[in-house]
Amino acid sequence: MVYYSKRALIDLRMLFKALLQWSATHANEPTLTYDEVLQYFYSLQNECALLATATTHKQPVYEVHKKYGHYVKAYKRNKRTTWYIIYNLRSNGSILIKRIMSNHITIK
């Protein structure tokens, strides 16, 4: 089972809002339709859900990720954006997602 921390839920909510406002802040980039925003959002949520059946777990490389969790899954969304799903394993085998961050805000 996959659970989200309050911080991870905030991350998702902020991502959704940012995608809806994309055209207003990035004039040179294509505007996303509402359906495209939903598709993007759901694909990220699907990657989170896939953690429930993962057989291997990778430890974080970046210090900022280590601060939030013991494991990280990288989801390459497109050629410029990778999402990092930072999480912990609970003793009962469930997953607790602690943060969701993009490569654009990850300090290397």
C-alpha positions in Angstrom: 0.0 0.0 0.0 1.2 3.5 -0.8 0.6 6.4 1.5 1.4 10.1 1.1 2.7 12.4 3.9 1.1 15.8 4.3 4.2 17.3 2.6 3.9 15.0 -0.4 0.2 15.9 -0.8 1.2 19.5 -0.8 3.9 18.8 -3.4 1.2 17.2 -5.6 -1.2 20.0 -5.1 1.4 22.6 -5.9 2.4 20.7 -9.1 -1.2 20.6 -10.3 -1.6 24.3 -9.7 1.7 25.1 -11.5 0.7 23.0 -14.5 -2.6 24.8 -14.8 -0.8 28.2 -14.7 2.0 27.0 -17.0 1.1 29.3 -20.0 0.9 32.4 -17.8 4.5 32.0 -16.5 6.2 30.4 -19.5 5.3 32.4 -22.6 7.7 30.5 -24.9 6.4 27.1 -23.9 3.2 25.4 -25.2 0.1 25.8 -23.2 -1.2 22.7 -21.5 -4.9 21.9 -21.8 -6.8 20.8 -18.7 -6.9 17.3 -20.1 -3.1 17.4 -20.6 -2.6 18.6 -17.0 -4.7 15.8 -15.7 -2.8 13.3 -17.8 0.5 14.6 -16.5 -0.7 14.6 -12.9 -2.2 11.1 -13.2 1.0 9.7 -14.7 3.0 10.9 -11.7 0.4 9.5 -9.3 0.6 6.2 -11.2 4.4 6.1 -10.8 3.9 6.6 -7.0 1.4 3.7 -7.0 3.9 1.4 -8.7 6.1 1.6 -5.7 3.7 -0.8 -4.0 4.9 -3.6 -6.3 8.6 -2.6 -6.6 11.0 -5.3 -5.8 14.1 -3.1 -5.5 14.5 0.2 -3.8 17.3 2.7 -4.6 18.9 4.9 -2.0 19.1 8.6 -2.8 22.2 10.2 -4.2 21.5 13.9 -3.6 21.7 15.3 -0.1 18.4 17.1 -0.3 16.7 13.8 -1.0 18.5 12.0 1.8 17.0 14.6 4.1 13.5 13.4 3.4 13.7 9.7 3.0 15.7 6.5 2.7 14.7 5.7 -0.9 14.0 7.5 -4.1 12.4 6.6 -7.4 13.3 8.7 -10.5 10.5 9.2 -13.0 11.8 10.7 -16.2 8.7 12.6 -17.5 10.4 14.1 -20.6 13.8 15.1 -21.9 14.0 18.0 -19.4 12.1 16.9 -16.4 12.7 14.1 -14.0 10.5 13.7 -10.9 12.0 12.2 -7.7 9.6 10.4 -5.5 11.3 10.2 -2.1 9.9 7.6 0.4 10.4 5.3 3.3 9.4 1.7 3.8 7.3 1.0 6.8 7.7 -2.2 8.9 4.5 -3.6 7.5 5.8 -3.3 4.0 3.8 -0.2 3.0 5.3 2.8 1.4 5.2 6.3 2.8 6.0 9.0 0.2 7.6 11.9 1.9 8.4 14.3 -0.9 8.0 14.7 -4.6 10.6 17.0 -6.3 11.6 17.7 -9.8 15.2 17.9 -11.1 14.6 21.7 -11.4 14.5 22.1 -7.7 16.9 19.4 -6.7 20.3 20.8 -5.6 23.1 18.6 -6.8 
